[in-house]
Amino acid sequence: MTRLIPAIVGLFALTFSGQPTHVEAADRPNVIFFIADDVSWNDYGCYGNPAARTPHIDALAKNGIRFDQAYLTASSCSPSRSSIITGRYPHNNGKAAELHQPISWNIPWFPELLRDAGYFTAISGKHHMTATKGPKGETRPKPFDSVDGGRSKGNSGGHANWVKTTEDRPKDKPFFFWFAAYDAHRGWDADRQWGADRYGPMHKAKDVIVPPFLVDDQATREDLASYYNEVTRFDHYIGAVVAELKRQGELDNTLIFVLADNGRPFPRAKTRIHDSGMKTALVAHWPKGIKKAGLASDSLVSVIDLAPTVLSAAGLKPTPSMQGVSMQPLFENSSSAIRKYAFSEHNWHDYEAHGRGIRGNGFLFMKNSRPYLALQGPADSVRSPSHVSLQAKRDAQKLTAAQKDVFLAPRPSVELYDLKSDPHQLNNLAGKAKFAAQRKQLASVLETWIDETHDSVPEDISHDSFARETGKALNKKDYRQTTPGEDRNASSTNAPGPR
């Protein structure tokens, strides 16, 4: 028995120290996340946009899986990224529920676990994630071996060092790369840094797709064309990394995910719970791990499922803190069901806000705790030519019903949409008797999720820090207040709620 004790202790330590438990070290896949900044789900060729030029992402989808019901937990940069890296809902990450705020120190980041298990980990490009210190000055373990901003002379898009990082990595370790572009965040820089020899011809204003909630004028079209250029540049560097992986013979055993942190930086997109803000393109490519490639999956997935998926693929156990579920069953059968519901939240991002959404059974149900405020979009969108065109049409009293929604106040406190028949979510069914059962059921599940995950609507919620009409900074110092869930200690709660 005395001899067994050290062995038992050693086994216990191995199991919980991040060492592989299911997959042999030599078989562990490499993993790369390509994360776009402010790109909507339908701005890629493989998602049916005939004007978008994304040949490299399209090729990954053709030889992998395209997920058609993939949703973010927040349509806001840092809360979304923090949610992806922890596998937790924004309000369960502490202050990180709001833009530019840190993740609570007690919450693991999945790259820490990969690094502890022998992976070389690197982040190149936009980071946007920080952590608080513990009450005694405790800090999180180091998540990345290499950190760089991904910029160089003539390329401020965040992807300048992606290929170099892939080339220079230690060759005796599996690797995890968090490759995060600044494309397509405003202001546009791809136009002035364009090289036709690299990216092809620039997009033309006449070819873009103008959604019904924007004004179809020259200013908006040129704005969208510049945005498309950013998406194409993002795609180019994905292709460059894929080519380098092929050269090294590593592509077949590299699990690649392509996604974005939130929707495009235009009115009625970024910061919205509607699909234009919260739905993400999600492409998975892994020749050794995906049983049947070239399929589109209609299974509901959330980005909090990515962390447990990567850990499971690497032979590691997801931590109890992770509220998502592994997507690996979808690699075996793309039509498998891993969850019934996907939840999203909208908290402070430049402006006071508190909204919650649930998707399930083909419907989106939303609850707005600030119905007296318009949802005009973040400050950079308010300053955009596209928003100015809407304002001019508003002042001339010529807005369509879809366009009026950008400025609508007060708003409905609850909204219900049929996602299949109403892809832009323009027809609110919440008051229709025919859909009372769907509304009641989704509202009940949403309330269960709010209760079990310790979500809340604090009385002293964060206030506007930008002018709603101009997007100019108000230069306030006291706009930060209590974040959702903070008053219920949500950062210490691991309950996932319904899934």
Secondary structure as a PSIPRED ss2 file (coil, helix, strand):
# PSIPRED VFORMAT (PSIPRED V4.0)

   1 M C   1.000  0.000  0.000
   2 T C   1.000  0.000  0.000
   3 R C   1.000  0.000  0.000
   4 L H   0.000  1.000  0.000
   5 I H   0.000  1.000  0.000
   6 P H   0.000  1.000  0.000
   7 A H   0.000  1.000  0.000
   8 I H   0.000  1.000  0.000
   9 V H   0.000  1.000  0.000
  10 G H   0.000  1.000  0.000
  11 L H   0.000  1.000  0.000
  12 F H   0.000  1.000  0.000
  13 A H   0.000  1.000  0.000
  14 L H   0.000  1.000  0.000
  15 T H   0.000  1.000  0.000
  16 F H   0.000  1.000  0.000
  17 S C   1.000  0.000  0.000
  18 G C   1.000  0.000  0.000
  19 Q C   1.000  0.000  0.000
  20 P C   1.000  0.000  0.000
  21 T C   1.000  0.000  0.000
  22 H C   1.000  0.000  0.000
  23 V C   1.000  0.000  0.000
  24 E C   1.000  0.000  0.000
  25 A H   0.000  1.000  0.000
  26 A H   0.000  1.000  0.000
  27 D H   0.000  1.000  0.000
  28 R C   1.000  0.000  0.000
  29 P C   1.000  0.000  0.000
  30 N E   0.000  0.000  1.000
  31 V E   0.000  0.000  1.000
  32 I E   0.000  0.000  1.000
  33 F E   0.000  0.000  1.000
  34 F E   0.000  0.000  1.000
  35 I E   0.000  0.000  1.000
  36 A E   0.000  0.000  1.000
  37 D C   1.000  0.000  0.000
  38 D C   1.000  0.000  0.000
  39 V C   1.000  0.000  0.000
  40 S C   1.000  0.000  0.000
  41 W C   1.000  0.000  0.000
  42 N C   1.000  0.000  0.000
  43 D C   1.000  0.000  0.000
  44 Y C   1.000  0.000  0.000
  45 G H   0.000  1.000  0.000
  46 C H   0.000  1.000  0.000
  47 Y H   0.000  1.000  0.000
  48 G C   1.000  0.000  0.000
  49 N C   1.000  0.000  0.000
  50 P C   1.000  0.000  0.000
  51 A C   1.000  0.000  0.000
  52 A C   1.000  0.000  0.000
  53 R C   1.000  0.000  0.000
  54 T C   1.000  0.000  0.000
  55 P H   0.000  1.000  0.000
  56 H H   0.000  1.000  0.000
  57 I H   0.000  1.000  0.000
  58 D H   0.000  1.000  0.000
  59 A H   0.000  1.000  0.000
  60 L H   0.000  1.000  0.000
  61 A H   0.000  1.000  0.000
  62 K H   0.000  1.000  0.000
  63 N C   1.000  0.000  0.000
  64 G C   1.000  0.000  0.000
  65 I E   0.000  0.000  1.000
  66 R E   0.000  0.000  1.000
  67 F E   0.000  0.000  1.000
  68 D C   1.000  0.000  0.000
  69 Q C   1.000  0.000  0.000
  70 A E   0.000  0.000  1.000
  71 Y E   0.000  0.000  1.000
  72 L C   1.000  0.000  0.000
  73 T C   1.000  0.000  0.000
  74 A C   1.000  0.000  0.000
  75 S C   1.000  0.000  0.000
  76 S C   1.000  0.000  0.000
  77 C H   0.000  1.000  0.000
  78 S H   0.000  1.000  0.000
  79 P H   0.000  1.000  0.000
  80 S H   0.000  1.000  0.000
  81 R H   0.000  1.000  0.000
  82 S H   0.000  1.000  0.000
  83 S H   0.000  1.000  0.000
  84 I H   0.000  1.000  0.000
  85 I H   0.000  1.000  0.000
  86 T H   0.000  1.000  0.000
  87 G C   1.000  0.000  0.000
  88 R C   1.000  0.000  0.000
  89 Y C   1.000  0.000  0.000
  90 P H   0.000  1.000  0.000
  91 H H   0.000  1.000  0.000
  92 N H   0.000  1.000  0.000
  93 N H   0.000  1.000  0.000
  94 G H   0.000  1.000  0.000
  95 K H   0.000  1.000  0.000
  96 A H   0.000  1.000  0.000
  97 A H   0.000  1.000  0.000
  98 E C   1.000  0.000  0.000
  99 L C   1.000  0.000  0.000
 100 H C   1.000  0.000  0.000
 101 Q C   1.000  0.000  0.000
 102 P C   1.000  0.000  0.000
 103 I E   0.000  0.000  1.000
 104 S C   1.000  0.000  0.000
 105 W C   1.000  0.000  0.000
 106 N C   1.000  0.000  0.000
 107 I C   1.000  0.000  0.000
 108 P C   1.000  0.000  0.000
 109 W C   1.000  0.000  0.000
 110 F H   0.000  1.000  0.000
 111 P H   0.000  1.000  0.000
 112 E H   0.000  1.000  0.000
 113 L H   0.000  1.000  0.000
 114 L H   0.000  1.000  0.000
 115 R H   0.000  1.000  0.000
 116 D H   0.000  1.000  0.000
 117 A C   1.000  0.000  0.000
 118 G C   1.000  0.000  0.000
 119 Y C   1.000  0.000  0.000
 120 F E   0.000  0.000  1.000
 121 T E   0.000  0.000  1.000
 122 A E   0.000  0.000  1.000
 123 I E   0.000  0.000  1.000
 124 S E   0.000  0.000  1.000
 125 G E   0.000  0.000  1.000
 126 K C   1.000  0.000  0.000
 127 H C   1.000  0.000  0.000
 128 H C   1.000  0.000  0.000
 129 M C   1.000  0.000  0.000
 130 T C   1.000  0.000  0.000
 131 A E   0.000  0.000  1.000
 132 T C   1.000  0.000  0.000
 133 K C   1.000  0.000  0.000
 134 G C   1.000  0.000  0.000
 135 P C   1.000  0.000  0.000
 136 K C   1.000  0.000  0.000
 137 G C   1.000  0.000  0.000
 138 E C   1.000  0.000  0.000
 139 T C   1.000  0.000  0.000
 140 R C   1.000  0.000  0.000
 141 P C   1.000  0.000  0.000
 142 K C   1.000  0.000  0.000
 143 P C   1.000  0.000  0.000
 144 F C   1.000  0.000  0.000
 145 D C   1.000  0.000  0.000
 146 S E   0.000  0.000  1.000
 147 V E   0.000  0.000  1.000
 148 D E   0.000  0.000  1.000
 149 G C   1.000  0.000  0.000
 150 G C   1.000  0.000  0.000
 151 R C   1.000  0.000  0.000
 152 S E   0.000  0.000  1.000
 153 K C   1.000  0.000  0.000
 154 G C   1.000  0.000  0.000
 155 N E   0.000  0.000  1.000
 156 S C   1.000  0.000  0.000
 157 G C   1.000  0.000  0.000
 158 G C   1.000  0.000  0.000
 159 H C   1.000  0.000  0.000
 160 A C   1.000  0.000  0.000
 161 N C   1.000  0.000  0.000
 162 W H   0.000  1.000  0.000
 163 V H   0.000  1.000  0.000
 164 K H   0.000  1.000  0.000
 165 T H   0.000  1.000  0.000
 166 T H   0.000  1.000  0.000
 167 E H   0.000  1.000  0.000
 168 D H   0.000  1.000  0.000
 169 R C   1.000  0.000  0.000
 170 P C   1.000  0.000  0.000
 171 K C   1.000  0.000  0.000
 172 D C   1.000  0.000  0.000
 173 K C   1.000  0.000  0.000
 174 P C   1.000  0.000  0.000
 175 F E   0.000  0.000  1.000
 176 F E   0.000  0.000  1.000
 177 F E   0.000  0.000  1.000
 178 W E   0.000  0.000  1.000
 179 F E   0.000  0.000  1.000
 180 A E   0.000  0.000  1.000
 181 A C   1.000  0.000  0.000
 182 Y C   1.000  0.000  0.000
 183 D C   1.000  0.000  0.000
 184 A C   1.000  0.000  0.000
 185 H C   1.000  0.000  0.000
 186 R C   1.000  0.000  0.000
 187 G C   1.000  0.000  0.000
 188 W C   1.000  0.000  0.000
 189 D C   1.000  0.000  0.000
 190 A C   1.000  0.000  0.000
 191 D C   1.000  0.000  0.000
 192 R C   1.000  0.000  0.000
 193 Q C   1.000  0.000  0.000
 194 W C   1.000  0.000  0.000
 195 G C   1.000  0.000  0.000
 196 A H   0.000  1.000  0.000
 197 D H   0.000  1.000  0.000
 198 R H   0.000  1.000  0.000
 199 Y H   0.000  1.000  0.000
 200 G C   1.000  0.000  0.000
 201 P C   1.000  0.000  0.000
 202 M C   1.000  0.000  0.000
 203 H C   1.000  0.000  0.000
 204 K C   1.000  0.000  0.000
 205 A H   0.000  1.000  0.000
 206 K H   0.000  1.000  0.000
 207 D H   0.000  1.000  0.000
 208 V C   1.000  0.000  0.000
 209 I C   1.000  0.000  0.000
 210 V C   1.000  0.000  0.000
 211 P C   1.000  0.000  0.000
 212 P C   1.000  0.000  0.000
 213 F C   1.000  0.000  0.000
 214 L C   1.000  0.000  0.000
 215 V C   1.000  0.000  0.000
 216 D C   1.000  0.000  0.000
 217 D C   1.000  0.000  0.000
 218 Q H   0.000  1.000  0.000
 219 A H   0.000  1.000  0.000
 220 T H   0.000  1.000  0.000
 221 R H   0.000  1.000  0.000
 222 E H   0.000  1.000  0.000
 223 D H   0.000  1.000  0.000
 224 L H   0.000  1.000  0.000
 225 A H   0.000  1.000  0.000
 226 S H   0.000  1.000  0.000
 227 Y H   0.000  1.000  0.000
 228 Y H   0.000  1.000  0.000
 229 N H   0.000  1.000  0.000
 230 E H   0.000  1.000  0.000
 231 V H   0.000  1.000  0.000
 232 T H   0.000  1.000  0.000
 233 R H   0.000  1.000  0.000
 234 F H   0.000  1.000  0.000
 235 D H   0.000  1.000  0.000
 236 H H   0.000  1.000  0.000
 237 Y H   0.000  1.000  0.000
 238 I H   0.000  1.000  0.000
 239 G H   0.000  1.000  0.000
 240 A H   0.000  1.000  0.000
 241 V H   0.000  1.000  0.000
 242 V H   0.000  1.000  0.000
 243 A H   0.000  1.000  0.000
 244 E H   0.000  1.000  0.000
 245 L H   0.000  1.000  0.000
 246 K H   0.000  1.000  0.000
 247 R H   0.000  1.000  0.000
 248 Q H   0.000  1.000  0.000
 249 G C   1.000  0.000  0.000
 250 E C   1.000  0.000  0.000
 251 L H   0.000  1.000  0.000
 252 D H   0.000  1.000  0.000
 253 N H   0.000  1.000  0.000
 254 T E   0.000  0.000  1.000
 255 L E   0.000  0.000  1.000
 256 I E   0.000  0.000  1.000
 257 F E   0.000  0.000  1.000
 258 V E   0.000  0.000  1.000
 259 L E   0.000  0.000  1.000
 260 A E   0.000  0.000  1.000
 261 D C   1.000  0.000  0.000
 262 N C   1.000  0.000  0.000
 263 G C   1.000  0.000  0.000
 264 R C   1.000  0.000  0.000
 265 P C   1.000  0.000  0.000
 266 F C   1.000  0.000  0.000
 267 P C   1.000  0.000  0.000
 268 R C   1.000  0.000  0.000
 269 A C   1.000  0.000  0.000
 270 K C   1.000  0.000  0.000
 271 T C   1.000  0.000  0.000
 272 R C   1.000  0.000  0.000
 273 I C   1.000  0.000  0.000
 274 H C   1.000  0.000  0.000
 275 D H   0.000  1.000  0.000
 276 S H   0.000  1.000  0.000
 277 G H   0.000  1.000  0.000
 278 M H   0.000  1.000  0.000
 279 K E   0.000  0.000  1.000
 280 T C   1.000  0.000  0.000
 281 A C   1.000  0.000  0.000
 282 L E   0.000  0.000  1.000
 283 V E   0.000  0.000  1.000
 284 A E   0.000  0.000  1.000
 285 H E   0.000  0.000  1.000
 286 W C   1.000  0.000  0.000
 287 P C   1.000  0.000  0.000
 288 K C   1.000  0.000  0.000
 289 G C   1.000  0.000  0.000
 290 I C   1.000  0.000  0.000
 291 K C   1.000  0.000  0.000
 292 K C   1.000  0.000  0.000
 293 A C   1.000  0.000  0.000
 294 G C   1.000  0.000  0.000
 295 L E   0.000  0.000  1.000
 296 A E   0.000  0.000  1.000
 297 S E   0.000  0.000  1.000
 298 D C   1.000  0.000  0.000
 299 S C   1.000  0.000  0.000
 300 L C   1.000  0.000  0.000
 301 V E   0.000  0.000  1.000
 302 S E   0.000  0.000  1.000
 303 V H   0.000  1.000  0.000
 304 I H   0.000  1.000  0.000
 305 D H   0.000  1.000  0.000
 306 L H   0.000  1.000  0.000
 307 A H   0.000  1.000  0.000
 308 P H   0.000  1.000  0.000
 309 T H   0.000  1.000  0.000
 310 V H   0.000  1.000  0.000
 311 L H   0.000  1.000  0.000
 312 S H   0.000  1.000  0.000
 313 A H   0.000  1.000  0.000
 314 A C   1.000  0.000  0.000
 315 G C   1.000  0.000  0.000
 316 L C   1.000  0.000  0.000
 317 K C   1.000  0.000  0.000
 318 P C   1.000  0.000  0.000
 319 T C   1.000  0.000  0.000
 320 P C   1.000  0.000  0.000
 321 S C   1.000  0.000  0.000
 322 M C   1.000  0.000  0.000
 323 Q C   1.000  0.000  0.000
 324 G C   1.000  0.000  0.000
 325 V C   1.000  0.000  0.000
 326 S C   1.000  0.000  0.000
 327 M C   1.000  0.000  0.000
 328 Q H   0.000  1.000  0.000
 329 P H   0.000  1.000  0.000
 330 L H   0.000  1.000  0.000
 331 F H   0.000  1.000  0.000
 332 E H   0.000  1.000  0.000
 333 N C   1.000  0.000  0.000
 334 S C   1.000  0.000  0.000
 335 S C   1.000  0.000  0.000
 336 S C   1.000  0.000  0.000
 337 A C   1.000  0.000  0.000
 338 I C   1.000  0.000  0.000
 339 R C   1.000  0.000  0.000
 340 K C   1.000  0.000  0.000
 341 Y C   1.000  0.000  0.000
 342 A E   0.000  0.000  1.000
 343 F E   0.000  0.000  1.000
 344 S E   0.000  0.000  1.000
 345 E E   0.000  0.000  1.000
 346 H E   0.000  0.000  1.000
 347 N C   1.000  0.000  0.000
 348 W C   1.000  0.000  0.000
 349 H C   1.000  0.000  0.000
 350 D C   1.000  0.000  0.000
 351 Y C   1.000  0.000  0.000
 352 E C   1.000  0.000  0.000
 353 A C   1.000  0.000  0.000
 354 H C   1.000  0.000  0.000
 355 G E   0.000  0.000  1.000
 356 R E   0.000  0.000  1.000
 357 G E   0.000  0.000  1.000
 358 I E   0.000  0.000  1.000
 359 R E   0.000  0.000  1.000
 360 G E   0.000  0.000  1.000
 361 N C   1.000  0.000  0.000
 362 G C   1.000  0.000  0.000
 363 F E   0.000  0.000  1.000
 364 L E   0.000  0.000  1.000
 365 F E   0.000  0.000  1.000
 366 M E   0.000  0.000  1.000
 367 K E   0.000  0.000  1.000
 368 N E   0.000  0.000  1.000
 369 S C   1.000  0.000  0.000
 370 R C   1.000  0.000  0.000
 371 P C   1.000  0.000  0.000
 372 Y C   1.000  0.000  0.000
 373 L C   1.000  0.000  0.000
 374 A C   1.000  0.000  0.000
 375 L C   1.000  0.000  0.000
 376 Q C   1.000  0.000  0.000
 377 G C   1.000  0.000  0.000
 378 P C   1.000  0.000  0.000
 379 A H   0.000  1.000  0.000
 380 D H   0.000  1.000  0.000
 381 S H   0.000  1.000  0.000
 382 V H   0.000  1.000  0.000
 383 R C   1.000  0.000  0.000
 384 S C   1.000  0.000  0.000
 385 P H   0.000  1.000  0.000
 386 S H   0.000  1.000  0.000
 387 H H   0.000  1.000  0.000
 388 V H   0.000  1.000  0.000
 389 S H   0.000  1.000  0.000
 390 L H   0.000  1.000  0.000
 391 Q H   0.000  1.000  0.000
 392 A H   0.000  1.000  0.000
 393 K H   0.000  1.000  0.000
 394 R H   0.000  1.000  0.000
 395 D H   0.000  1.000  0.000
 396 A C   1.000  0.000  0.000
 397 Q C   1.000  0.000  0.000
 398 K C   1.000  0.000  0.000
 399 L C   1.000  0.000  0.000
 400 T C   1.000  0.000  0.000
 401 A H   0.000  1.000  0.000
 402 A H   0.000  1.000  0.000
 403 Q H   0.000  1.000  0.000
 404 K H   0.000  1.000  0.000
 405 D C   1.000  0.000  0.000
 406 V C   1.000  0.000  0.000
 407 F C   1.000  0.000  0.000
 408 L C   1.000  0.000  0.000
 409 A C   1.000  0.000  0.000
 410 P C   1.000  0.000  0.000
 411 R C   1.000  0.000  0.000
 412 P C   1.000  0.000  0.000
 413 S C   1.000  0.000  0.000
 414 V E   0.000  0.000  1.000
 415 E E   0.000  0.000  1.000
 416 L E   0.000  0.000  1.000
 417 Y E   0.000  0.000  1.000
 418 D E   0.000  0.000  1.000
 419 L C   1.000  0.000  0.000
 420 K C   1.000  0.000  0.000
 421 S C   1.000  0.000  0.000
 422 D C   1.000  0.000  0.000
 423 P C   1.000  0.000  0.000
 424 H C   1.000  0.000  0.000
 425 Q C   1.000  0.000  0.000
 426 L C   1.000  0.000  0.000
 427 N C   1.000  0.000  0.000
 428 N C   1.000  0.000  0.000
 429 L C   1.000  0.000  0.000
 430 A C   1.000  0.000  0.000
 431 G C   1.000  0.000  0.000
 432 K C   1.000  0.000  0.000
 433 A H   0.000  1.000  0.000
 434 K H   0.000  1.000  0.000
 435 F H   0.000  1.000  0.000
 436 A H   0.000  1.000  0.000
 437 A H   0.000  1.000  0.000
 438 Q H   0.000  1.000  0.000
 439 R H   0.000  1.000  0.000
 440 K H   0.000  1.000  0.000
 441 Q H   0.000  1.000  0.000
 442 L H   0.000  1.000  0.000
 443 A H   0.000  1.000  0.000
 444 S H   0.000  1.000  0.000
 445 V H   0.000  1.000  0.000
 446 L H   0.000  1.000  0.000
 447 E H   0.000  1.000  0.000
 448 T H   0.000  1.000  0.000
 449 W H   0.000  1.000  0.000
 450 I H   0.000  1.000  0.000
 451 D H   0.000  1.000  0.000
 452 E H   0.000  1.000  0.000
 453 T C   1.000  0.000  0.000
 454 H C   1.000  0.000  0.000
 455 D C   1.000  0.000  0.000
 456 S C   1.000  0.000  0.000
 457 V C   1.000  0.000  0.000
 458 P C   1.000  0.000  0.000
 459 E C   1.000  0.000  0.000
 460 D C   1.000  0.000  0.000
 461 I C   1.000  0.000  0.000
 462 S C   1.000  0.000  0.000
 463 H C   1.000  0.000  0.000
 464 D C   1.000  0.000  0.000
 465 S C   1.000  0.000  0.000
 466 F E   0.000  0.000  1.000
 467 A C   1.000  0.000  0.000
 468 R C   1.000  0.000  0.000
 469 E C   1.000  0.000  0.000
 470 T C   1.000  0.000  0.000
 471 G C   1.000  0.000  0.000
 472 K C   1.000  0.000  0.000
 473 A E   0.000  0.000  1.000
 474 L C   1.000  0.000  0.000
 475 N C   1.000  0.000  0.000
 476 K C   1.000  0.000  0.000
 477 K C   1.000  0.000  0.000
 478 D C   1.000  0.000  0.000
 479 Y C   1.000  0.000  0.000
 480 R C   1.000  0.000  0.000
 481 Q C   1.000  0.000  0.000
 482 T C   1.000  0.000  0.000
 483 T C   1.000  0.000  0.000
 484 P C   1.000  0.000  0.000
 485 G C   1.000  0.000  0.000
 486 E H   0.000  1.000  0.000
 487 D H   0.000  1.000  0.000
 488 R H   0.000  1.000  0.000
 489 N C   1.000  0.000  0.000
 490 A H   0.000  1.000  0.000
 491 S H   0.000  1.000  0.000
 492 S H   0.000  1.000  0.000
 493 T C   1.000  0.000  0.000
 494 N C   1.000  0.000  0.000
 495 A C   1.000  0.000  0.000
 496 P C   1.000  0.000  0.000
 497 G C   1.000  0.000  0.000
 498 P C   1.000  0.000  0.000
 499 R C   1.000  0.000  0.000
